[in-house]
Amino acid sequence: MIKSLNNVYATKKLLMSDCYLWFKAFHIIFVIAWMAGMLYLPRLFVYHCSIEQENDAYKTFITMEKKLIKYIINPAMVGSIILGFTNAYMYGFKNLGTSFAIKMICVLGLIIIYSFLLK
């Protein structure tokens, strides 16, 4: 009996809907990382502006800003957008209603704010 159940699970194709909760969990992790980076970046800008340019700390803050953008914010933003649309596709766009449209407006607003922070 156990061998037959193992064969059933081994031959079963892994469907995208079987991984829905994994996609959702990683989406939440990426969103939290994106928001943490977005909240920390202005703080680095304030520290950066309060120090003289000849100081070594000035160069350190510039390096920290670049690494935060390159290694945390950008991958988290791309990952959260891709996994968000993947979750919406698996759930069904028709089933989402107006809450999905409101979330997309908020995401667009965050992307606009991020583009201003990059300047």
N, CA, C and O atoms as a DFTB+ gen file, in Angstrom:
476 C
 N C O
     1  1       0.820      -1.200       0.000
     2  2       0.000       0.000       0.000
     3  2       0.868       1.270       0.000
     4  3       0.587       2.223      -0.727
     5  1       1.924       1.269       0.825
     6  2       2.780       2.448       0.900
     7  2       3.557       2.631      -0.398
     8  3       3.750       3.760      -0.850
     9  1       4.003       1.530      -1.000
    10  2       4.724       1.638      -2.268
    11  2       3.842       2.236      -3.350
    12  3       4.305       3.042      -4.156
    13  1       2.578       1.847      -3.372
    14  2       1.682       2.371      -4.407
    15  2       1.435       3.864      -4.212
    16  3       1.326       4.601      -5.192
    17  1       1.346       4.322      -2.963
    18  2       1.169       5.751      -2.703
    19  2       2.417       6.524      -3.109
    20  3       2.314       7.618      -3.664
    21  1       3.590       5.967      -2.840
    22  2       4.824       6.632      -3.247
    23  2       4.914       6.747      -4.757
    24  3       5.380       7.764      -5.271
    25  1       4.479       5.728      -5.473
    26  2       4.489       5.781      -6.931
    27  2       3.533       6.856      -7.445
    28  3       3.830       7.548      -8.419
    29  1       2.393       6.986      -6.789
    30  2       1.428       8.010      -7.206
    31  2       2.045       9.397      -7.034
    32  3       1.931      10.239      -7.925
    33  1       2.699       9.643      -5.892
    34  2       3.310      10.945      -5.668
    35  2       4.519      11.170      -6.565
    36  3       4.779      12.301      -6.975
    37  1       5.247      10.132      -6.869
    38  2       6.421      10.270      -7.725
    39  2       6.029      10.568      -9.167
    40  3       6.733      11.303      -9.860
    41  1       4.927      10.012      -9.620
    42  2       4.519      10.223     -11.004
    43  2       3.645      11.451     -11.176
    44  3       3.406      11.886     -12.303
    45  1       3.166      12.014     -10.082
    46  2       2.305      13.198     -10.162
    47  2       3.131      14.394     -10.612
    48  3       4.222      14.636     -10.095
    49  1       2.615      15.128     -11.560
    50  2       3.294      16.336     -12.014
    51  2       3.084      17.437     -10.984
    52  3       1.998      17.594     -10.426
    53  1       4.124      18.178     -10.751
    54  2       4.039      19.282      -9.809
    55  2       3.398      20.467     -10.525
    56  3       3.999      21.072     -11.413
    57  1       2.197      20.780     -10.134
    58  2       1.470      21.876     -10.753
    59  2       1.804      23.189     -10.061
    60  3       2.244      23.210      -8.912
    61  1       1.589      24.276     -10.779
    62  2       1.860      25.593     -10.221
    63  2       0.948      25.855      -9.021
    64  3       1.357      26.507      -8.060
    65  1      -0.271      25.355      -9.077
    66  2      -1.204      25.582      -7.975
    67  2      -0.786      24.829      -6.714
    68  3      -1.177      25.205      -5.609
    69  1       0.007      23.765      -6.873
    70  2       0.511      23.052      -5.701
    71  2       1.525      23.892      -4.930
    72  3       1.731      23.674      -3.736
    73  1       2.147      24.834      -5.593
    74  2       3.175      25.675      -4.974
    75  2       2.643      27.059      -4.604
    76  3       3.430      27.957      -4.305
    77  1       1.336      27.244      -4.618
    78  2       0.754      28.568      -4.386
    79  2       1.206      29.162      -3.057
    80  3       1.581      30.333      -3.001
    81  1       1.176      28.372      -1.989
    82  2       1.549      28.911      -0.680
    83  2       3.038      29.252      -0.610
    84  3       3.425      30.181       0.099
    85  1       3.877      28.508      -1.342
    86  2       5.296      28.846      -1.393
    87  2       5.498      30.169      -2.123
    88  3       6.262      31.022      -1.672
    89  1       4.813      30.336      -3.249
    90  2       4.911      31.602      -3.980
    91  2       4.428      32.762      -3.107
    92  3       5.026      33.838      -3.106
    93  1       3.360      32.536      -2.376
    94  2       2.807      33.575      -1.515
    95  2       3.783      33.932      -0.386
    96  3       3.968      35.107      -0.066
    97  1       4.402      32.912       0.211
    98  2       5.352      33.155       1.295
    99  2       6.567      33.940       0.791
   100  3       6.997      34.898       1.434
   101  1       7.118      33.538      -0.354
   102  2       8.266      34.262      -0.891
   103  2       7.881      35.672      -1.332
   104  3       8.694      36.591      -1.241
   105  1       6.656      35.850      -1.806
   106  2       6.175      37.184      -2.164
   107  2       6.177      38.088      -0.928
   108  3       6.615      39.236      -0.999
   109  1       5.698      37.581       0.182
   110  2       5.660      38.365       1.421
   111  2       7.073      38.699       1.886
   112  3       7.328      39.817       2.331
   113  1       7.993      37.741       1.787
   114  2       9.382      37.980       2.180
   115  2      10.007      39.070       1.305
   116  3      10.695      39.957       1.809
   117  1       9.763      38.998      -0.015
   118  2      10.311      40.019      -0.918
   119  2       9.706      41.395      -0.640
   120  3      10.416      42.399      -0.698
   121  1       8.423      41.457      -0.342
   122  2       7.785      42.747      -0.053
   123  2       8.365      43.348       1.224
   124  3       8.620      44.551       1.283
   125  1       8.574      42.525       2.238
   126  2       9.149      43.033       3.492
   127  2      10.573      43.545       3.261
   128  3      10.951      44.590       3.791
   129  1      11.358      42.815       2.473
   130  2      12.726      43.273       2.172
   131  2      12.699      44.578       1.385
   132  3      13.509      45.472       1.630
   133  1      11.768      44.689       0.440
   134  2      11.649      45.912      -0.362
   135  2      11.298      47.101       0.531
   136  3      11.899      48.169       0.412
   137  1      10.323      46.916       1.424
   138  2       9.906      48.012       2.293
   139  2      11.007      48.380       3.284
   140  3      11.196      49.559       3.582
   141  1      11.730      47.395       3.794
   142  2      12.838      47.691       4.714
   143  2      13.905      48.525       4.006
   144  3      14.426      49.486       4.572
   145  1      14.223      48.157       2.776
   146  2      15.201      48.938       2.010
   147  2      14.702      50.335       1.703
   148  3      15.467      51.298       1.767
   149  1      13.420      50.454       1.367
   150  2      12.851      51.768       1.047
   151  2      12.824      52.675       2.283
   152  3      12.956      53.892       2.158
   153  1      12.656      52.094       3.461
   154  2      12.658      52.906       4.674
   155  2      14.070      53.246       5.135
   156  3      14.279      54.284       5.764
   157  1      15.030      52.400       4.836
   158  2      16.403      52.632       5.283
   159  2      17.171      53.578       4.356
   160  3      18.078      54.278       4.807
   161  1      16.822      53.608       3.079
   162  2      17.551      54.432       2.113
   163  2      17.492      55.928       2.451
   164  3      18.541      56.572       2.418
   165  1      16.340      56.518       2.771
   166  2      16.341      57.943       3.147
   167  2      17.165      58.227       4.400
   168  3      17.760      59.297       4.532
   169  1      17.196      57.261       5.318
   170  2      18.006      57.436       6.521
   171  2      19.487      57.528       6.161
   172  3      20.220      58.339       6.727
   173  1      19.922      56.694       5.217
   174  2      21.308      56.775       4.753
   175  2      21.576      58.106       4.059
   176  3      22.661      58.672       4.193
   177  1      20.585      58.608       3.315
   178  2      20.750      59.905       2.655
   179  2      20.952      61.023       3.677
   180  3      21.771      61.918       3.469
   181  1      20.206      60.970       4.778
   182  2      20.336      61.996       5.814
   183  2      21.723      61.928       6.443
   184  3      22.369      62.959       6.631
   185  1      22.187      60.719       6.772
   186  2      23.537      60.577       7.336
   187  2      24.585      61.039       6.330
   188  3      25.572      61.675       6.700
   189  1      24.371      60.723       5.086
   190  2      25.289      61.072       4.002
   191  2      25.403      62.596       3.874
   192  3      26.500      63.126       3.695
   193  1      24.286      63.283       3.963
   194  2      24.288      64.749       3.782
   195  2      24.848      65.500       4.988
   196  3      25.269      66.650       4.861
   197  1      24.853      64.859       6.153
   198  2      25.312      65.561       7.353
   199  2      26.822      65.484       7.551
   200  3      27.346      66.037       8.519
   201  1      27.522      64.811       6.653
   202  2      28.972      64.640       6.793
   203  2      29.685      65.389       5.669
   204  3      29.178      65.474       4.551
   205  1      30.848      65.923       5.970
   206  2      31.639      66.622       4.957
   207  2      32.144      65.635       3.905
   208  3      32.368      64.459       4.192
   209  1      32.316      66.136       2.686
   210  2      32.697      65.270       1.576
   211  2      34.110      64.719       1.692
   212  3      34.396      63.666       1.121
   213  1      34.989      65.381       2.399
   214  2      36.363      64.911       2.511
   215  2      36.504      63.779       3.519
   216  3      37.544      63.122       3.569
   217  1      35.495      63.550       4.302
   218  2      35.537      62.547       5.352
   219  2      35.428      61.134       4.756
   220  3      34.778      60.938       3.729
   221  1      36.067      60.158       5.407
   222  2      35.974      58.770       4.953
   223  2      34.572      58.201       5.135
   224  3      34.152      57.324       4.381
   225  1      33.857      58.693       6.124
   226  2      32.491      58.222       6.349
   227  2      31.578      58.584       5.175
   228  3      30.622      57.866       4.884
   229  1      31.874      59.692       4.508
   230  2      31.095      60.105       3.333
   231  2      31.160      59.031       2.253
   232  3      30.139      58.655       1.677
   233  1      32.364      58.542       1.985
   234  2      32.531      57.488       0.987
   235  2      31.876      56.187       1.442
   236  3      31.337      55.432       0.633
   237  1      31.931      55.939       2.746
   238  2      31.303      54.736       3.286
   239  2      29.790      54.774       3.089
   240  3      29.190      53.769       2.709
   241  1      29.168      55.930       3.344
   242  2      27.718      56.041       3.155
   243  2      27.325      55.911       1.688
   244  3      26.281      55.339       1.375
   245  1      28.146      56.435       0.794
   246  2      27.855      56.280      -0.636
   247  2      27.913      54.807      -1.025
   248  3      27.066      54.325      -1.777
   249  1      28.908      54.099      -0.515
   250  2      29.019      52.661      -0.785
   251  2      27.833      51.907      -0.205
   252  3      27.292      51.007      -0.848
   253  1      27.429      52.269       1.004
   254  2      26.279      51.608       1.629
   255  2      25.000      51.839       0.828
   256  3      24.197      50.922       0.657
   257  1      24.812      53.057       0.340
   258  2      23.625      53.368      -0.467
   259  2      23.609      52.541      -1.747
   260  3      22.578      51.973      -2.110
   261  1      24.742      52.472      -2.425
   262  2      24.806      51.721      -3.683
   263  2      24.552      50.232      -3.459
   264  3      23.847      49.593      -4.240
   265  1      25.131      49.682      -2.387
   266  2      24.925      48.259      -2.100
   267  2      23.499      47.969      -1.683
   268  3      22.945      46.933      -2.050
   269  1      22.900      48.865      -0.924
   270  2      21.506      48.686      -0.532
   271  2      20.604      48.655      -1.757
   272  3      19.700      47.825      -1.849
   273  1      20.849      49.554      -2.689
   274  2      20.038      49.607      -3.907
   275  2      20.280      48.379      -4.768
   276  3      19.333      47.746      -5.235
   277  1      21.544      48.042      -4.977
   278  2      21.888      46.974      -5.915
   279  2      21.558      45.578      -5.384
   280  3      21.065      44.736      -6.134
   281  1      21.821      45.328      -4.118
   282  2      21.711      43.968      -3.593
   283  2      20.440      43.687      -2.796
   284  3      20.093      42.524      -2.588
   285  1      19.744      44.720      -2.349
   286  2      18.543      44.472      -1.541
   287  2      17.292      45.025      -2.209
   288  3      16.346      44.275      -2.450
   289  1      17.264      46.309      -2.511
   290  2      16.027      46.926      -2.989
   291  2      15.645      46.426      -4.380
   292  3      14.510      45.996      -4.588
   293  1      16.571      46.475      -5.332
   294  2      16.225      46.059      -6.700
   295  2      15.780      44.603      -6.797
   296  3      14.734      44.344      -7.391
   297  1      16.524      43.633      -6.242
   298  2      16.040      42.253      -6.327
   299  2      14.716      42.041      -5.590
   300  3      13.860      41.286      -6.051
   301  1      14.551      42.707      -4.445
   302  2      13.308      42.550      -3.693
   303  2      12.131      43.150      -4.459
   304  3      11.035      42.589      -4.445
   305  1      12.344      44.275      -5.122
   306  2      11.269      44.900      -5.902
   307  2      10.878      44.007      -7.066
   308  3       9.693      43.750      -7.281
   309  1      11.851      43.535      -7.813
   310  2      11.563      42.677      -8.971
   311  2      10.905      41.378      -8.517
   312  3       9.926      40.930      -9.113
   313  1      11.446      40.778      -7.460
   314  2      10.871      39.532      -6.956
   315  2       9.447      39.690      -6.456
   316  3       8.606      38.826      -6.707
   317  1       9.165      40.771      -5.758
   318  2       7.807      40.962      -5.247
   319  2       6.818      41.232      -6.373
   320  3       5.670      40.793      -6.304
   321  1       7.244      41.944      -7.401
   322  2       6.345      42.207      -8.531
   323  2       6.084      40.927      -9.311
   324  3       4.936      40.636      -9.648
   325  1       7.126      40.159      -9.604
   326  2       6.948      38.919     -10.362
   327  2       6.107      37.918      -9.587
   328  3       5.175      37.330     -10.135
   329  1       6.433      37.723      -8.311
   330  2       5.661      36.760      -7.521
   331  2       4.244      37.258      -7.244
   332  3       3.323      36.451      -7.113
   333  1       4.057      38.570      -7.153
   334  2       2.706      39.101      -6.982
   335  2       1.825      38.803      -8.178
   336  3       0.677      38.386      -8.025
   337  1       2.366      39.020      -9.379
   338  2       1.589      38.698     -10.577
   339  2       1.408      37.191     -10.742
   340  3       0.377      36.742     -11.243
   341  1       2.395      36.415     -10.325
   342  2       2.256      34.960     -10.376
   343  2       1.138      34.494      -9.447
   344  3       0.331      33.643      -9.820
   345  1       1.091      35.047      -8.244
   346  2       0.009      34.706      -7.312
   347  2      -1.340      35.137      -7.859
   348  3      -2.325      34.407      -7.747
   349  1      -1.383      36.323      -8.452
   350  2      -2.646      36.802      -9.022
   351  2      -3.095      35.912     -10.174
   352  3      -4.287      35.643     -10.326
   353  1      -2.151      35.460     -10.981
   354  2      -2.475      34.565     -12.092
   355  2      -3.008      33.226     -11.582
   356  3      -3.983      32.695     -12.115
   357  1      -2.363      32.684     -10.546
   358  2      -2.805      31.393     -10.002
   359  2      -4.171      31.508      -9.340
   360  3      -4.996      30.602      -9.452
   361  1      -4.410      32.618      -8.651
   362  2      -5.685      32.816      -7.973
   363  2      -6.784      33.144      -8.969
   364  3      -7.946      32.795      -8.756
   365  1      -6.427      33.801     -10.037
   366  2      -7.391      34.211     -11.052
   367  2      -7.621      35.704     -10.984
   368  3      -8.091      36.217      -9.968
   369  1      -7.294      36.405     -12.055
   370  2      -7.444      37.864     -12.048
   371  2      -8.893      38.295     -11.855
   372  3      -9.160      39.329     -11.243
   373  1      -9.827      37.506     -12.375
   374  2     -11.239      37.869     -12.247
   375  2     -11.721      37.779     -10.809
   376  3     -12.649      38.490     -10.424
   377  1     -11.113      36.927     -10.019
   378  2     -11.539      36.728      -8.634
   379  2     -10.995      37.785      -7.678
   380  3     -11.420      37.849      -6.524
   381  1     -10.067      38.608      -8.138
   382  2      -9.389      39.538      -7.238
   383  2     -10.186      40.808      -6.952
   384  3     -10.109      41.345      -5.847
   385  1     -10.929      41.285      -7.903
   386  2     -11.773      42.453      -7.685
   387  2     -11.000      43.759      -7.610
   388  3      -9.915      43.897      -8.175
   389  1     -11.590      44.716      -6.896
   390  2     -11.003      46.057      -6.844
   391  2      -9.787      46.130      -5.928
   392  3      -8.967      47.037      -6.066
   393  1      -9.658      45.192      -4.996
   394  2      -8.505      45.243      -4.094
   395  2      -7.200      45.075      -4.870
   396  3      -6.183      45.667      -4.509
   397  1      -7.227      44.271      -5.932
   398  2      -6.026      44.087      -6.744
   399  2      -5.667      45.387      -7.466
   400  3      -4.490      45.736      -7.565
   401  1      -6.665      46.094      -7.965
   402  2      -6.416      47.367      -8.642
   403  2      -5.832      48.397      -7.668
   404  3      -4.930      49.155      -8.025
   405  1      -6.346      48.416      -6.450
   406  2      -5.823      49.336      -5.434
   407  2      -4.380      48.991      -5.081
   408  3      -3.546      49.883      -4.921
   409  1      -4.084      47.696      -4.960
   410  2      -2.712      47.270      -4.675
   411  2      -1.775      47.661      -5.816
   412  3      -0.645      48.084      -5.571
   413  1      -2.225      47.527      -7.038
   414  2      -1.377      47.878      -8.182
   415  2      -1.109      49.376      -8.238
   416  3      -0.023      49.796      -8.637
   417  1      -2.087      50.184      -7.842
   418  2      -1.875      51.633      -7.765
   419  2      -0.842      51.950      -6.687
   420  3       0.014      52.811      -6.885
   421  1      -0.916      51.261      -5.552
   422  2       0.067      51.460      -4.480
   423  2       1.463      51.035      -4.921
   424  3       2.443      51.714      -4.614
   425  1       1.559      49.910      -5.642
   426  2       2.865      49.447      -6.140
   427  2       3.430      50.460      -7.129
   428  3       4.623      50.760      -7.097
   429  1       2.587      50.982      -7.998
   430  2       3.033      52.004      -8.943
   431  2       3.529      53.242      -8.201
   432  3       4.534      53.838      -8.587
   433  1       2.826      53.631      -7.137
   434  2       3.265      54.762      -6.316
   435  2       4.616      54.503      -5.663
   436  3       5.457      55.400      -5.603
   437  1       4.831      53.284      -5.174
   438  2       6.121      52.946      -4.577
   439  2       7.249      52.974      -5.598
   440  3       8.362      53.400      -5.288
   441  1       6.967      52.526      -6.804
   442  2       7.979      52.561      -7.856
   443  2       8.319      54.005      -8.219
   444  3       9.479      54.325      -8.480
   445  1       7.311      54.874      -8.234
   446  2       7.555      56.291      -8.521
   447  2       8.393      56.917      -7.410
   448  3       9.333      57.659      -7.694
   449  1       8.066      56.630      -6.149
   450  2       8.862      57.150      -5.026
   451  2      10.297      56.650      -5.112
   452  3      11.239      57.405      -4.872
   453  1      10.459      55.372      -5.457
   454  2      11.797      54.797      -5.581
   455  2      12.593      55.485      -6.693
   456  3      13.794      55.718      -6.555
   457  1      11.919      55.803      -7.781
   458  2      12.633      56.490      -8.880
   459  2      13.083      57.884      -8.448
   460  3      14.130      58.358      -8.889
   461  1      12.293      58.553      -7.578
   462  2      12.734      59.845      -7.057
   463  2      13.900      59.694      -6.090
   464  3      14.775      60.558      -6.042
   465  1      13.924      58.613      -5.321
   466  2      15.034      58.382      -4.397
   467  2      16.336      58.077      -5.128
   468  3      17.419      58.330      -4.600
   469  1      16.238      57.538      -6.330
   470  2      17.439      57.216      -7.084
   471  2      18.110      58.440      -7.692
   472  3      19.291      58.384      -8.035
   473  1      17.390      59.529      -7.831
   474  2      17.961      60.731      -8.457
   475  2      18.908      61.449      -7.551
   476  3      19.468      62.476      -7.932
